[in-house]
């Protein structure tokens, strides 16, 4: 069986590919992925809720709260790591235009 890190990487890659593929639009003959951040974030939160609610740790309200708080801390840590990587390398998460709500 593969390590948790390998599995997580495969799942993350599949999710990002699905987002990019779903976000493809053609403008003047050029296909571009326009990532609508608000809608994508809501969709990811919905998917996360479905997965997390079924976890054994989430059988109680206390368990749900603990799991969601841990996920929130993990998200913030990962966002800070992405921000640091972008500052150090100038790289973006992936080659797409992200549309942020105004």
C-alpha positions in Angstrom: 0.0 0.0 0.0 1.3 3.5 -0.9 2.1 6.1 1.8 -0.4 8.6 2.9 1.7 11.4 1.3 1.7 9.6 -2.1 -2.1 9.1 -1.9 -2.7 12.7 -0.9 -0.6 13.9 -3.8 -2.5 11.8 -6.3 -5.9 13.0 -4.9 -4.7 16.6 -4.9 -3.5 16.3 -8.5 -6.8 14.8 -9.6 -8.8 17.5 -7.9 -6.7 20.3 -9.4 -7.0 18.7 -12.9 -10.8 18.4 -12.5 -11.0 22.1 -11.5 -8.8 23.2 -14.5 -10.7 21.0 -16.9 -14.0 22.2 -15.7 -12.9 25.8 -16.0 -11.7 25.7 -19.6 -13.2 28.5 -21.8 -12.3 29.5 -25.3 -11.8 33.1 -26.1 -10.7 34.2 -29.6 -9.5 30.7 -30.4 -7.4 30.3 -27.3 -8.4 27.9 -24.6 -7.7 29.1 -21.1 -8.7 27.8 -17.6 -10.5 30.7 -15.8 -10.7 29.6 -12.2 -13.6 31.3 -10.4 -12.2 31.2 -6.9 -15.4 31.8 -5.0 -17.3 29.0 -6.7 -14.4 26.6 -6.6 -13.8 27.2 -2.9 -17.5 26.6 -2.2 -17.4 23.4 -4.2 -14.3 22.2 -2.4 -15.9 22.9 1.0 -19.0 20.9 -0.1 -16.8 18.0 -1.1 -14.8 18.3 2.1 -17.9 18.3 4.2 -19.2 15.1 2.5 -15.9 13.3 3.1 -15.3 14.6 6.6 -18.8 13.9 7.8 -18.4 10.3 7.1 -15.1 10.0 9.1 -15.4 8.0 12.3 -14.0 11.0 14.3 -17.1 13.0 13.2 -19.7 10.9 14.8 -20.3 13.7 17.4 -20.6 17.4 17.2 -17.5 17.7 19.3 -15.7 15.4 16.8 -16.9 17.5 13.9 -15.7 20.7 15.5 -12.3 19.2 16.3 -11.9 17.8 12.8 -13.0 21.1 11.1 -10.7 23.2 13.3 -7.7 20.9 12.5 -8.6 21.2 8.8 -8.7 25.0 9.1 -5.3 25.1 10.7 -3.9 22.8 8.0 -5.4 25.0 5.3 -3.8 28.1 6.7 -0.4 26.4 7.0 -0.6 25.2 3.4 -1.7 28.6 2.1 1.3 30.2 3.9 3.6 27.6 2.4 2.2 28.4 -1.1 2.7 32.1 -0.5 6.3 31.6 0.6 7.0 29.4 -2.4 5.5 31.9 -4.8 7.6 34.7 -3.2 10.8 32.7 -3.4 10.4 31.3 -6.9 7.8 33.5 -8.7 5.9 30.4 -9.6 2.2 30.1 -9.5 0.1 27.2 -8.3 -0.7 26.2 -11.9 -0.9 27.9 -15.3 -4.4 29.4 -15.1 -6.1 32.7 -14.6 -7.8 32.9 -11.2 -10.8 35.2 -10.9 -11.2 36.6 -7.4 -14.6 38.0 -6.3 -14.5 41.8 -5.9 
